[in-house]
Amino acid sequence: MHEHNQDKAAPRQAYTIREACRLLHISESHGHQLIKQGYIEVVRLGEASPRITQRTIDRVLTEGIPSDKPNKRRAKRAQPSSAA
């Protein structure tokens, strides 16, 4: 019975996509985009649904998450007005 308690305290090594997105504070759709782009790696163990490892989550938290939105906004602001 003592071993069972130790197993509960052990950190998880992999998460579902939904769980990983919650840990990263991103939407599932953004998570799927990052997976499709190759920024977030998934692993498959047998026929189970894809998992994201703790190592990958740690890397994304350290490096940050790429986003197109700020660059698009800056590009719009940087364009000179044609009514000059």
Secondary structure, 3 states (H helix, E strand, C coil): CHHHHHHHHCCCCEEEHHHHHHHHCCCHHHHHHHHHCCCCCCECCCCCCCEEEHHHHHHHHHHCCCCCHHHHHHHHHHCCCCCC
